[in-house]
Amino acid sequence: MRATENDRIIIRGKTDSTPDRHGTIREVRGPEGEPPYLVSFDDGHETLVFPGTDFVVEHTH
């Protein structure tokens, strides 16, 4: 997985009752666009993310 700063991300909810989480990648800490990513979520929470299979990157161009 590769991403750049300002790409949007979605972390899919694990169940129907768990909503998806949306955010913006603020910093890419891995080599050549690889994880981990510092993500600022739309709810204001900011954290370091190591993506799993439920993680989708929407690239900005």
C-alpha contacts under 8 A as a table, 3 or more apart, distances in Angstrom:
res1	aa1	res2	aa2	distance
1	M	33	G	7.71
1	M	34	E	5.99
1	M	35	P	7.47
2	R	32	E	7.32
2	R	33	G	4.60
2	R	34	E	4.86
2	R	35	P	7.40
3	A	7	D	6.58
3	A	28	V	7.29
3	A	33	G	4.90
3	A	34	E	6.57
3	A	57	V	7.01
3	A	59	H	7.05
4	T	7	D	5.81
4	T	25	I	7.21
4	T	27	E	7.68
4	T	28	V	6.41
4	T	33	G	5.87
4	T	59	H	7.63
5	E	24	T	7.83
5	E	25	I	5.24
5	E	26	R	5.27
5	E	27	E	5.52
5	E	28	V	6.36
6	N	24	T	5.60
6	N	25	I	5.12
6	N	26	R	5.94
6	N	60	T	6.91
7	D	24	T	5.84
7	D	25	I	5.54
7	D	57	V	6.73
7	D	58	E	5.88
7	D	59	H	4.89
7	D	60	T	5.23
8	R	22	H	7.30
8	R	23	G	5.76
8	R	24	T	4.55
8	R	25	I	6.30
8	R	57	V	5.98
8	R	58	E	5.02
8	R	59	H	6.50
8	R	60	T	7.28
9	I	22	H	5.71
9	I	23	G	5.32
9	I	24	T	6.00
9	I	25	I	7.11
9	I	55	F	7.06
9	I	56	V	5.59
9	I	57	V	4.60
9	I	58	E	5.84
10	I	20	D	6.57
10	I	21	R	5.61
10	I	22	H	4.67
10	I	23	G	6.67
10	I	55	F	5.83
10	I	56	V	5.10
10	I	57	V	6.58
10	I	58	E	7.88
11	I	20	D	5.63
11	I	21	R	5.09
11	I	22	H	6.57
11	I	54	D	5.52
11	I	55	F	4.58
11	I	56	V	6.36
12	R	19	P	7.25
12	R	20	D	4.53
12	R	21	R	6.57
12	R	54	D	5.18
12	R	55	F	6.48
12	R	56	V	7.89
13	G	16	D	7.11
13	G	17	S	7.81
13	G	18	T	4.82
13	G	19	P	5.05
13	G	20	D	4.62
13	G	21	R	7.27
13	G	54	D	7.72
14	K	18	T	6.21
14	K	54	D	7.97
15	T	18	T	5.20
15	T	19	P	7.94
16	D	19	P	7.31
21	R	41	F	7.24
21	R	42	D	7.80
22	H	41	F	5.80
22	H	42	D	5.88
23	G	39	V	6.27
23	G	40	S	5.44
23	G	41	F	3.84
23	G	42	D	5.19
24	T	39	V	5.56
24	T	40	S	5.33
24	T	41	F	6.30
24	T	42	D	7.74
25	I	28	V	7.21
25	I	37	Y	6.31
25	I	38	L	5.88
25	I	39	V	4.50
25	I	40	S	6.42
26	R	37	Y	7.43
26	R	38	L	5.53
26	R	39	V	5.56
26	R	40	S	6.52
27	E	37	Y	5.78
27	E	38	L	4.98
27	E	39	V	7.21
28	V	33	G	6.06
28	V	34	E	6.99
28	V	35	P	6.56
28	V	36	P	6.47
28	V	37	Y	4.78
28	V	38	L	6.48
29	R	33	G	7.61
29	R	34	E	7.26
29	R	35	P	6.26
29	R	36	P	5.49
29	R	37	Y	5.89
29	R	38	L	7.54
30	G	33	G	5.98
30	G	34	E	4.55
30	G	35	P	4.84
30	G	36	P	5.68
30	G	37	Y	7.57
31	P	34	E	5.58
31	P	35	P	7.86
34	E	37	Y	7.89
35	P	49	V	7.47
35	P	50	F	5.97
35	P	51	P	7.17
36	P	48	L	6.51
36	P	49	V	5.54
36	P	50	F	4.92
36	P	51	P	7.45
37	Y	48	L	5.60
37	Y	49	V	5.17
37	Y	50	F	6.74
38	L	46	E	7.14
38	L	47	T	5.72
38	L	48	L	4.41
38	L	49	V	6.14
39	V	46	E	5.55
39	V	47	T	5.55
39	V	48	L	6.16
39	V	49	V	6.66
40	S	44	G	6.48
40	S	45	H	5.96
40	S	46	E	4.31
40	S	47	T	6.74
41	F	44	G	5.48
41	F	45	H	5.28
41	F	46	E	5.96
42	D	45	H	7.30
51	P	54	D	7.51
51	P	55	F	5.64
52	G	55	F	5.66
